[in-house]
């Protein structure tokens, strides 16, 4: 009986270890699906999106699970000319947005309101140089070039990516999408390439404001700018 218990325990441990390895692999990387034809950024229901791998984000930057009403999903696609990202966010609380949005130019400080974000580092060997793209439920957007020097973050707010964005608000849900031309990232990926990056969402207001992250940054205070925690975008 004791021997059977030991065998059973060993099997259970091996099974749990295998599941953990599988989950870790799944969580640390995401496949970016190639599409042959461009799609309109406003076409949230385009069939092409269903070919994209769904990434479900349900944790805060700290690794703690967030309430279901704040969970969001992302799908990533790439064409010969651009990177596409679609966010689908649960919305069970009042939107924190500008009452006078300006869509004609980037909105600095957008990160202080409700937004979905993607950070992209085209050179996997140098994740300390990356680009930040955000979209708000109002359609407002911001793009920033970022690089770390001697541990200090330097932000290029004059960076102009030519990104486009779109939003759609449904009952209990906010849909948003971003299109980023490859020229804005300095290179075009090839099949099999691995880039680095992360996916985030800011939602709500203090004292209960939420900072969700695909790859938790595990900092003492909320922070998204931790390149060492970036996951992998597999093209």
C-alpha positions, -999 to +999 in steps of 0.1 A: +000+000+000+028+023+009+046+015-024+015+023-043+011+056-025+047+065-034+041+055-071+009+076-072+026+105-055+055+104-080+031+103-109+011+132-096+043+153-091+054+145-126+020+154-140+019+187-121+055+195-133+046+188-169+014+210-166+034+238-150+060+236-178+033+237-204+015+266-188+048+285-184+056+280-221+021+291-231+022+321-208+057+333-218+052+334-256+024+340-281+022+332-318+016+362-340-004+349-370+006+361-405-021+373-429-017+378-466-042+407-470-044+439-451-076+444-430-093+476-421-084+486-385-121+494-379-131+458-389-133+442-354-152+412-368-130+405-398-126+367-400-088+371-400-089+379-363-102+345-355-069+330-368-049+350-342-039+333-310-060+345-282-040+358-252-061+360-220-048+384-194-063+381-159-035+392-135-022+425-122+014+436-126+020+420-092+009+386-103-023+388-082-055+378-100-076+407-111-115+408-109-132+392-139-147+425-148-112+438-155-099+409-176-090+414-212-079+395-242-056+403-271-050+388-305-019+397-327-016+395-365+011+405-389+011+413-426+039+422-449+034+459-439+022+461-404+016+446-369-021+444-358-033+441-322-069+437-311-079+441-275-112+429-260-117+442-225-144+435-199-159+467-186-181+465-155-173+499-141-174+535-152-150+545-180-121+568-169-116+588-201-113+624-213-145+643-219-127+662-247-107+637-266-084+649-294-078+622-320-057+643-343-026+639-323-010+617-296-023+623-261+005+624-236-006+613-201-031+589-217-017+562-193-034+580-164-068+569-177-083+537-191-060+523-218-048+490-234-012+489-243+015+469-262+052+472-257+073+459-286+111+453-287+121+443-322+156+432-312+152+403-288+188+406-277+182+443-267+148+444-249+159+477-232+151+494-265+114+492-273+083+510-284+051+517-264+016+520-281-016+528-263-053+531-272-081+545-250-119+537-252-123+572-267-100+563-296-072+585-283-037+571-288-001+576-279+032+562-292+066+565-275+101+553-283+119+541-252+155+531-243+173+525-211+208+539-205+226+529-174+194+519-158+177+552-166+146+553-189+147+578-217+114+584-235+112+599-270+078+617-270+085+631-305+085+596-319+060+593-348+050+558-357+021+565-380+000+541-360-037+540-365-064+529-340-101+522-336-125+515-308-160+500-303-179+501-271-204+473-265-224+464-234-199+453-208-170+454-232-146+477-249-130+466-282-099+485-295-074+479-322-040+492-332-021+490-365+017+497-365+036+499-398+069+480-397+088+511-408+080+526-373+098+496-357+128+498-379+125+463-393+101+437-408+100+403-391+105+371-410+087+338-403+103+322-373+116+355-358+112+361-321+107+396-307+101+407-271+072+426-256+043+428-232+006+435-231-011+457-205-043+474-194-049+503-170-085+505-157-104+523-130-093+551-106-076+554-073-076+540-048-087+508-067-070+515-100-059+483-118-028+476-137-030+443-156-001+427-173+003+396-196+037+391-181+036+404-145+065+428-138+065+419-101+077+454-089+069+468-055+047+495-070+028+494-104+053+496-132+052+483-168+086+494-179+105+462-169+121+448-201+135+418-183+100+405-178+089+408-214+074+378-231+081+365-266+062+374-298+067+345-321+062+353-358 
